[in-house]
Amino acid sequence: MHNVWWYLVGDSPQGPVSREWVDAMLIEGILTPESLVWAEGLSHWICVAELPPLSQHSEAPQAPCTPADRATAGTWRRFIARMLDLCWLSLPGMVLAWAVLPRLWPGFHGWMSQPFAPNLLGWLLFPWLLLLEAGIFARFGNTPGKALLALEVATLDGQRLTASQYLRRQWGVFFYGFAMGLPVIFLLAMASQGLGLRNGDPAAYDAGKYQVLARRMERKRWLWCIAAACAAIAASLVLTGLRR
């Protein structure tokens, strides 16, 4: 029975992925029953609905992760991982800013009382957060949010990015994904990239160079993600209250 499959996103074949991943992507909404899949030995592409139930496949011992165990990451998993990384990285940035800047600039607290000041400070810190994320990737091989959601940024041939490649990708994220953090425009940029991903197109900063791969997540990992998000939000609220 076939266990290595390719699937179509638009007109672009994606894969290979395991048979289990086909079912997982169907559950997550990445594929539909009408989506086309193919495996070596088939004379034509078939609909997911035509696949026999997974229970009919013979059980095989688990093996170490291979490219067949990964699939193209869904839009929402990528978004959640990005937001978790930004939340976690912004916390030490906020603490450092409030601990150091008043010593260097006595009028800092007075300036921060102006309505526009917090947003302006966040905009100035934003590219440094992306640079810090690149440093974490260079040191550990992944970022906390992506590791928690079982995501991996790779080259088109499935190799892990080097530190310099990830740094270049971060600048692409800054310019194309977040539109340099400009008010309102960054929301339009994020929406545009998200819609493109939903339609099977790569993000502008990944096109022709990189891809984001995902491994199947168990329910326990999703619970950890929810707990981590709640902890990050709670810490942000506490710091905001202390700032006031």
N, C-alpha and C positions, 0 to 999 in steps of 0.2 A: 504494500500500500504506500502511496506517495506521502512523504513527510516534508518535502522541500517545495515551496510554492512561490510563485510570483503573482502580483496583483496589479491591476491598472488603476492609476490615479489620473483622471483625464485620459490623455493618450499616452501617458508615460508609464512603462512597466517599473514596478518597485519590488525589491526583494534581494535575495531569497529570504523567506521566513518559514518557520515551522508550521505544521498543521494546527498546533495548539494556538499559535499566534493569530492565525486566520480567525479562529473562534473568538479570541480576545478582542481583536479589532472590530469584529461584528458586534460584540457586546458594548464596546466603547463608542460605537457609532462611526468609526473611521471607515468601515465597510458596511454595505447594505446587502440584503439577500440578492439584489440584482447586480452587485459588483462582479467584475470578471476576474477569474483566477486561472492560473495555468501551472502545470507541473510537467517535468520531462516525461515524455512518453505519450502525452495527450496530443491529439491531432488538431485541437482548436481550444480556444478559451472557453471556459464554462462559468456559469453563475455560481455564486457561493451557495445559493439555495439547492443546487444540484449535488453538493458534496454529501457523502454519507455521514451520519452522526459520528462524533469522535469516539464514542464508546465502541464502535466497530473496529477501531484501529487496535492493533496488538500493543500491549504495554511494553515499553522499553526502559531500561535503566537510565537514570538521569546522567547526563554528561556535562562537562564544563561548557560554559557559554561559548558559542560560535556565532558567526554572523547570521546563521539561520535562526538563532534564538532572539534576534533583534528585529524590530520593525521601525518604520518611520514614525516619529513621535507625533501625537495628536496636538492640536492647537491649544487646548485647555491645559494639558500637562505642561507644555512649554511655558504658558503664561503663568501658571501657579509657581513653577520652579523659579522663574525670573522674579516674581514678586517676593517670594520667600528670600531669595538672595539679597534683593534690594533692602528688604526690611531688616534682615540680620546685619547687613553691612552698614546700614545707616545708623544703627544704635550706637556702636563705638564712635562713629563720626560725630553724632550729636553730643555724646559725653565729652569727647575731646574738644569740640568747638566751645562748649560751655565752660570747660576747665581751663583752656589755654587762651582763647581770644580775649576774655576780660583782663587778663594780665598784660597782654600786648596792647590792648586798646581800651583804656578806661571808660570810654563812652559807649562800649559795646551794648550794655544792657539798655541804655537809653535808646540807642538806634533800633534794637530789637523790639521795642514797644511800638514802633511805627507799623501800620497795617501791612505794608508791602515787604518788610524786612525778612520775616521767616521764609517766605516764598523765594525771595532773592538769594538768601543764604543757601537754601536747598538747591537752587539752580546752580550756584557756584560750586557746591560740593558734589553734585551729581557725576560729572566726569571723573572725579577722583574716586568715587565709589566703584565705577566701572574699572578703573585702573587697579584698585585694590582687589576686585574680583579676579582680574587677570593674574595678579600675583598669587592669589590662593590657588588658582588652577595650575600655575607653574610649579607650586610647591607640592600640591597634593594630587594633581592629575584630574581634579574635578572640583565643582563648587558645592557647597552644602545643599542648596535647593535642588540641583540636578541629581546629586547623589541620592537624596532622600526620595525623589520621584523616579529613580532608576533610569535617568537620562544620560546620554553621552554625546558630546559633539565630536564628530569624526570627519575625516576627509571623504571624498566621494568613493574611494576604494576601501573604506571602513577602518582606516588607521586613525589612532588618536592624534589630536592636534598637538603641535609643539607649542611652547610658550609664546613664541613670536607670532605664530598663526592665530592663536587665541586672542592675543593683544590686538592684532589687525581686525579680527572679527568684532572685538568690543568697540572699536571706533566705528565700524559699520553699524553696529547696534545703536550707538549714540547718534549718528547722523540720520540713518534711514529708519531705524526702529522707534526712536524716541524724538526725532526731529530736533535734536539738541536741547530737549526739555522745554521748548518754547510753549507758552500757555496756549491752550486749545489746539494748536497745531500738532502737539505731541499726541493728543488723543486721536486726531484724524490719522496720523501716521501709524499708531498702534492698530487702529481699526482696519486700515488698509492692509497692513501686513497680516493681520489675523484672517481677514476675508480671503486673501491670497492663499494662505495655508489651508483653509477649509476647502478651497477649490483645487487643491493639489499642486499649487505653485510653490516654489521655494521662497523663503524670505529674501528680500533684496540683498541683504548682507551675506547670504549663504549661496546665492545663485551661482552655479558653475564651479563652486569651490568646496562647500561644506554641506553636511547634513546632520540632523539631530536624530539619534536612534534611541529607542526605548525598549526596555525589557519588561516582561509581564510583572505586574505588581500584585502582591497578595493583600488581602483585606487588612492585615496587621500594619502593613506599611502605609496604607491610606489613613489609618487611625493615627499613626505617628505624624503624618503630614498635617492633619487637622489640629493635633495637639501643638505642633511647632508653630503653626499659623496663629493659633490663639495666644501662645506665649509671646510671639513677636508683637502682636497687636497690644496685648496687655502691657508689655514693657514700653512700647511707644507712648501709650496713654499715661503711664506713670511718669516718664520723662517729660512729657508735655505739661503735666500737672506741676512737676517740680520747677519747670522753667517759669511758670507763672507765679 
